[in-house]
Amino acid sequence: MLSTTRTRAALTAIAVVAATLLASCETPPPPPPVVAAPPAPPPITLSSSIVEKASAFRGYMQRAGAIGATFENGEQIQSSLKIAVAYEPKRFLSGATAYAAVLALQDPTYVASVRAFAADPTQRQQVINQIISDPAYAVGFKGSDTAAGLIIDTLGADGLKVYTAGKAVKQAAYDVQRSKWSTLPVLDRDGRLAYAKTMSATPGLADSADIAVLQQASSGAVPLVITPRSAPPPYKPLVIRGLAVAALAALGYAGDDKLTLIDAVMAEPASAMCLNMAKLNLYQCLAVAKPHYEDVFCLGQHILIDTGMCVIKASGAEMPYEPPPPPRAIPVKESISAGGAGRNSKKAKAAAAKPAAKKG
């Protein structure tokens, strides 16, 4: 009996050792699969060149809107002219659209709704392609109404400041004629016309401090302090293209390496016609202007008023009210027999000298 028990114990021990050896020889189970985290969406990116254009536009509007209407000599007039003529229409309009994009990026709802499509690379690229092929696609994002309101209100207000300054300067062209110096001829008339044409073909420069402000604003680091307002569609092309560039920036697709593509999205030839016409009218005005007060008129009407109105129209803001001209007094013509106009004409005199026909 004892022998049997010992035998069983030995066999059990051998079985345990064998099982252990077999287990050690087996292939261990594979580790659980590692789930890779999805790639982080690209950051909001707006080309430094686009920001510079926006800053150059904003700087011009601030300088032009600050031009005063008090002139004491011809030098002051020429100084104001040099400030006001300094923009190239195509670049100026591109700057307005770039500034519109920066403004749209100040709307957190709009940016967040666009960024929701940035996480998935495939979906992100699909949205990018849609915006590039049709900038109006950007109007479909949530918050586009308030982002558009920021653009319309800001650009409209800037345009109105320039327009209002122009109205005051235009009135000064009449008021200043009381001063004898204003009736004297402008010196170097050809030179100042040539200067206006040169500066109208030269892209405006941006201020480095303002560039830094707009760069921080476009990335969301330090937003501009502006209050959004809902503006329902339809929108002007400049507003639509500004929204489109902002959407591409929110998707991380508007950096320096995409500048050529972004410039194409911003192109708006229809709005450029207004600015080109303003410049043409300015050249014609300066070409015939001789005394100083006529230069004041050219400055007020064909630079400040016309440029301000172009910006207001392009933004879709409400145009300033212009009262209708007073009705012209139409003289009442009296008959010749009553001594009215024409009584001294040859036909009238002949008719008067002819004896009246006798009644039968």
C-alpha positions as CSV (number, residue, x, y, z in Angstrom):
1,M,0.0,0.0,0.0
2,L,2.8,2.4,0.9
3,S,4.6,1.4,-2.2
4,T,1.6,2.3,-4.3
5,T,1.2,5.7,-2.7
6,R,4.9,6.5,-3.3
7,T,4.6,5.5,-6.9
8,R,1.6,7.8,-7.4
9,A,3.4,10.7,-5.8
10,A,6.4,10.2,-8.0
11,L,4.3,10.0,-11.1
12,T,2.4,13.2,-10.1
13,A,5.7,15.0,-9.5
14,I,7.0,13.8,-12.9
15,A,3.8,15.0,-14.5
16,V,4.0,18.5,-12.9
17,V,7.7,18.8,-14.0
18,A,6.8,17.7,-17.6
19,A,3.9,20.2,-17.7
20,T,6.1,22.9,-16.6
21,L,8.7,22.0,-19.2
22,L,6.1,21.9,-21.9
23,A,4.7,25.3,-20.8
24,S,8.1,26.9,-21.0
25,C,8.5,25.7,-24.5
26,E,5.2,27.1,-25.8
27,T,5.2,30.5,-27.7
28,P,3.9,33.3,-25.5
29,P,0.7,35.0,-26.6
30,P,1.1,38.2,-28.6
31,P,0.8,41.5,-26.8
32,P,-2.4,43.5,-27.2
33,P,-2.4,45.7,-30.3
34,V,-1.2,49.3,-29.8
35,V,-3.9,51.8,-30.9
36,A,-2.1,54.8,-32.4
37,A,-3.5,58.1,-31.5
38,P,-4.9,60.1,-34.5
39,P,-2.5,62.8,-35.7
40,A,-3.2,66.2,-34.3
41,P,-4.9,68.6,-36.7
42,P,-2.6,71.2,-38.2
43,P,-2.5,74.6,-36.4
44,I,-4.3,77.7,-37.8
45,T,-1.9,79.0,-40.4
46,L,-2.0,82.3,-42.4
47,S,0.8,83.3,-44.7
48,S,3.0,86.1,-43.5
49,S,2.6,87.7,-46.9
50,I,-1.2,87.7,-46.5
51,V,-0.9,89.3,-43.1
52,E,1.4,92.0,-44.6
53,K,-1.1,92.8,-47.3
54,A,-3.8,93.1,-44.6
55,S,-1.7,95.4,-42.6
56,A,-0.8,97.6,-45.6
57,F,-4.5,98.0,-46.4
58,R,-5.4,98.8,-42.8
59,G,-2.6,101.3,-42.5
60,Y,-3.6,103.2,-45.6
61,M,-7.2,103.4,-44.5
62,Q,-6.1,104.8,-41.1
63,R,-3.8,107.4,-42.7
64,A,-6.3,108.4,-45.4
65,G,-9.2,108.7,-42.9
66,A,-7.1,111.0,-40.8
67,I,-6.5,113.6,-43.6
68,G,-7.8,116.9,-42.4
69,A,-9.7,119.6,-44.3
70,T,-7.8,122.7,-43.1
71,F,-5.2,123.9,-45.6
72,E,-3.0,127.0,-45.2
73,N,-0.6,126.6,-48.1
74,G,0.1,124.5,-51.1
75,E,2.7,122.4,-49.3
76,Q,0.0,121.0,-47.0
77,I,-2.1,120.1,-50.0
78,Q,0.7,118.3,-51.7
79,S,1.6,116.4,-48.5
80,S,-1.9,115.2,-48.2
81,L,-2.0,114.2,-51.9
82,K,1.2,112.1,-51.4
83,I,-0.4,110.2,-48.5
84,A,-3.7,109.6,-50.4
85,V,-2.4,108.5,-53.8
86,A,-0.1,105.8,-52.3
87,Y,-1.9,102.6,-53.2
88,E,-1.9,100.2,-56.1
89,P,-5.5,99.1,-56.9
90,K,-4.9,95.4,-57.3
91,R,-2.7,95.1,-54.3
92,F,-5.0,97.3,-52.3
93,L,-8.0,95.1,-53.0
94,S,-6.0,92.0,-52.2
95,G,-5.1,93.6,-48.9
96,A,-8.8,94.3,-48.2
97,T,-9.6,90.6,-48.8
98,A,-6.6,89.6,-46.6
99,Y,-7.9,91.8,-43.8
100,A,-11.3,90.3,-44.2
101,A,-9.8,86.9,-43.6
102,V,-8.1,88.1,-40.4
103,L,-11.4,89.5,-39.3
104,A,-13.2,86.3,-39.9
105,L,-10.6,84.4,-37.9
106,Q,-11.7,86.5,-34.9
107,D,-15.1,84.7,-34.8
108,P,-14.6,81.6,-32.5
109,T,-17.8,79.9,-33.7
110,Y,-16.7,80.1,-37.3
111,V,-13.2,78.9,-36.6
112,A,-14.4,76.0,-34.4
113,S,-16.9,74.8,-37.0
114,V,-14.2,74.7,-39.7
115,R,-11.6,73.1,-37.4
116,A,-14.0,70.3,-36.8
117,F,-13.1,69.0,-40.3
118,A,-9.4,69.3,-39.7
119,A,-8.9,66.2,-37.5
120,D,-9.5,63.6,-40.2
121,P,-6.9,64.0,-43.0
122,T,-9.2,62.7,-45.8
123,Q,-12.2,64.8,-44.7
124,R,-9.9,67.8,-44.3
125,Q,-8.6,67.5,-47.9
126,Q,-12.1,67.1,-49.3
127,V,-13.2,70.4,-47.6
128,I,-10.1,72.1,-48.8
129,N,-10.8,71.1,-52.4
130,Q,-14.4,72.3,-52.1
131,I,-13.3,75.7,-50.9
132,I,-10.7,76.1,-53.6
133,S,-13.1,75.1,-56.4
134,D,-15.9,77.3,-55.0
135,P,-15.0,79.9,-52.3
136,A,-18.8,80.3,-51.6
137,Y,-18.6,76.9,-49.9
138,A,-17.1,78.7,-46.9
139,V,-20.5,80.4,-46.3
140,G,-21.9,77.0,-45.3
141,F,-20.0,76.7,-42.0
142,K,-21.7,77.5,-38.7
143,G,-20.8,81.1,-37.6
144,S,-20.3,82.4,-41.2
145,D,-23.0,85.0,-40.6
146,T,-21.3,86.6,-37.6
147,A,-17.9,86.3,-39.3
148,A,-19.3,88.0,-42.3
149,G,-20.8,90.7,-40.0
150,L,-17.3,91.4,-38.6
151,I,-16.0,91.9,-42.2
152,I,-18.9,94.1,-43.3
153,D,-19.0,96.3,-40.2
154,T,-15.2,96.8,-40.0
155,L,-14.5,97.5,-43.7
156,G,-17.7,99.5,-44.0
157,A,-16.6,101.7,-41.0
158,D,-13.1,102.2,-42.4
159,G,-14.5,103.1,-45.8
160,L,-16.9,105.6,-44.3
161,K,-14.1,107.3,-42.4
162,V,-12.2,107.9,-45.7
163,Y,-15.4,108.9,-47.5
164,T,-16.3,111.4,-44.7
165,A,-12.8,112.9,-44.8
166,G,-13.2,113.3,-48.5
167,K,-16.5,115.1,-48.1
168,A,-14.9,117.6,-45.8
169,V,-11.9,118.1,-48.1
170,K,-14.1,118.6,-51.1
171,Q,-16.0,121.3,-49.2
172,A,-12.6,122.9,-48.3
173,A,-11.9,123.2,-52.1
174,Y,-14.7,125.9,-52.2
175,D,-14.0,127.4,-48.8
176,V,-10.3,127.8,-49.3
177,Q,-10.9,130.0,-52.4
178,R,-11.3,133.0,-50.0
179,S,-7.6,132.8,-49.5
180,K,-5.6,134.4,-52.3
181,W,-2.8,131.8,-52.2
182,S,-5.3,129.0,-53.2
183,T,-5.9,130.7,-56.5
184,L,-2.2,130.7,-57.4
185,P,-1.0,128.0,-59.9
186,V,0.4,124.7,-58.6
187,L,4.2,124.4,-59.0
188,D,5.5,121.4,-61.0
189,R,2.1,120.2,-62.1
190,D,3.6,117.5,-64.4
191,G,5.8,116.3,-61.5
192,R,2.9,115.8,-59.1
193,L,0.9,113.9,-61.7
194,A,3.9,111.7,-62.5
195,Y,4.3,111.1,-58.7
196,A,0.6,110.1,-58.4
197,K,1.0,107.6,-61.2
198,T,4.2,106.1,-59.8
199,M,2.8,105.7,-56.3
200,S,-0.4,104.2,-57.8
201,A,1.8,101.4,-59.3
202,T,3.8,100.8,-56.1
203,P,2.5,98.3,-53.5
204,G,1.9,99.9,-50.1
205,L,4.1,99.1,-47.2
206,A,3.0,97.7,-43.9
207,D,4.0,98.8,-40.4
208,S,6.0,96.1,-38.6
209,A,4.2,96.6,-35.3
210,D,0.8,96.3,-36.9
211,I,2.0,93.1,-38.8
212,A,2.8,91.6,-35.4
213,V,-0.7,92.5,-34.1
214,L,-2.5,90.9,-37.0
215,Q,-0.3,87.8,-36.9
216,Q,-1.2,87.2,-33.3
217,A,-4.8,87.9,-34.1
218,S,-4.9,85.5,-37.1
219,S,-3.5,82.6,-35.0
220,G,-5.9,83.3,-32.1
221,A,-3.1,84.2,-29.7
222,V,-4.3,87.8,-29.1
223,P,-7.7,88.4,-30.8
224,L,-8.7,91.8,-32.0
225,V,-11.3,93.5,-29.7
226,I,-14.3,93.6,-32.0
227,T,-18.0,92.6,-31.5
228,P,-19.5,90.2,-34.0
229,R,-23.0,90.9,-35.5
230,S,-25.0,88.4,-37.5
231,A,-25.2,89.5,-41.1
232,P,-27.4,87.3,-43.3
233,P,-26.4,86.4,-46.9
234,P,-26.1,87.2,-49.7
235,Y,-22.6,88.6,-49.4
236,K,-20.3,90.5,-51.7
237,P,-17.5,88.6,-53.4
238,L,-14.9,90.2,-51.2
239,V,-16.7,89.0,-48.0
240,I,-17.0,85.5,-49.5
241,R,-13.4,85.3,-50.5
242,G,-12.3,86.6,-47.1
243,L,-14.4,83.8,-45.4
244,A,-12.8,81.2,-47.8
245,V,-9.2,82.3,-46.9
246,A,-10.1,82.2,-43.2
247,A,-11.5,78.7,-43.6
248,L,-8.3,77.5,-45.4
249,A,-6.2,79.1,-42.6
250,A,-8.3,77.3,-40.0
251,L,-7.7,74.1,-41.8
252,G,-3.9,74.8,-41.8
253,Y,-3.8,75.2,-45.5
254,A,-3.0,78.9,-46.0
255,G,0.7,79.1,-45.1
256,D,3.6,80.6,-47.1
257,D,3.9,77.4,-49.2
258,K,0.3,77.9,-50.4
259,L,0.6,81.6,-51.2
260,T,0.0,81.2,-55.0
261,L,-3.2,79.3,-54.4
262,I,-4.4,81.7,-51.7
263,D,-3.7,84.7,-54.1
264,A,-5.9,83.0,-56.7
265,V,-8.7,82.5,-54.1
266,M,-8.5,86.2,-53.2
267,A,-8.6,87.5,-56.7
268,E,-11.8,89.6,-57.4
269,P,-11.6,91.5,-60.7
270,A,-15.1,93.1,-60.4
271,S,-14.3,95.1,-57.3
272,A,-11.0,96.2,-58.9
273,M,-12.8,98.1,-61.6
274,C,-14.1,100.6,-59.1
275,L,-10.6,101.4,-57.8
276,N,-9.2,101.6,-61.3
277,M,-11.9,104.1,-62.3
278,A,-11.1,106.2,-59.2
279,K,-7.4,106.3,-60.2
280,L,-8.3,107.2,-63.8
281,N,-10.5,110.1,-62.7
282,L,-7.8,111.3,-60.4
283,Y,-5.2,111.4,-63.2
284,Q,-7.6,113.4,-65.4
285,C,-8.4,115.7,-62.6
286,L,-4.8,116.4,-61.8
287,A,-3.9,116.8,-65.5
288,V,-6.3,119.8,-65.8
289,A,-6.1,121.3,-62.3
290,K,-4.1,124.5,-62.2
291,P,-4.7,126.5,-59.0
292,H,-4.2,125.0,-55.5
293,Y,-7.9,124.8,-54.7
294,E,-8.5,122.5,-57.7
295,D,-5.9,120.1,-56.3
296,V,-7.9,120.1,-53.1
297,F,-11.0,119.1,-55.1
298,C,-9.1,116.2,-56.8
299,L,-7.9,115.0,-53.4
300,G,-11.4,115.1,-51.8
301,Q,-13.5,113.7,-54.7
302,H,-11.3,111.4,-56.7
303,I,-9.1,109.9,-54.0
304,L,-10.9,110.0,-50.6
305,I,-14.6,110.0,-51.6
306,D,-14.2,107.6,-54.5
307,T,-11.8,105.2,-52.7
308,G,-14.0,105.2,-49.6
309,M,-17.1,104.4,-51.6
310,C,-15.3,101.6,-53.4
311,V,-14.4,100.0,-50.0
312,I,-17.9,100.4,-48.7
313,K,-19.4,98.9,-51.9
314,A,-17.0,96.0,-51.8
315,S,-17.9,95.2,-48.2
316,G,-21.6,95.3,-48.8
317,A,-22.1,97.9,-46.0
318,E,-24.8,100.4,-46.3
319,M,-23.9,103.4,-48.5
320,P,-23.9,106.8,-46.9
321,Y,-27.0,108.8,-47.7
322,E,-26.6,111.4,-50.4
323,P,-29.4,114.0,-50.6
324,P,-30.7,114.5,-54.1
325,P,-29.6,117.7,-55.9
326,P,-32.1,120.6,-55.7
327,P,-34.5,120.8,-58.6
328,R,-33.4,123.1,-61.4
329,A,-35.6,126.1,-61.9
330,I,-37.1,125.9,-65.4
331,P,-37.8,129.4,-66.8
332,V,-41.3,130.0,-68.1
333,K,-41.2,131.1,-71.7
334,E,-43.6,133.9,-72.5
335,S,-45.1,134.3,-75.9
336,I,-43.6,136.8,-78.4
337,S,-46.7,138.9,-78.3
338,A,-46.4,139.2,-74.5
339,G,-42.8,140.4,-74.8
340,G,-41.3,137.1,-73.9
341,A,-38.1,135.4,-75.1
342,G,-37.5,135.6,-78.8
343,R,-39.2,139.0,-79.4
344,N,-36.0,140.4,-80.7
345,S,-35.3,137.7,-83.3
346,K,-35.5,138.5,-87.0
347,K,-38.6,136.3,-87.5
348,A,-40.3,138.0,-84.5
349,K,-39.5,141.5,-85.8
350,A,-40.7,140.6,-89.3
351,A,-43.9,139.2,-87.9
352,A,-44.5,142.3,-85.8
353,A,-43.9,144.6,-88.8
354,K,-46.3,142.7,-91.1
355,P,-49.7,144.4,-91.1
356,A,-52.6,142.4,-89.7
357,A,-54.9,140.8,-92.2
358,K,-58.1,142.6,-92.8
359,K,-61.3,140.8,-91.7
360,G,-63.8,140.6,-94.5
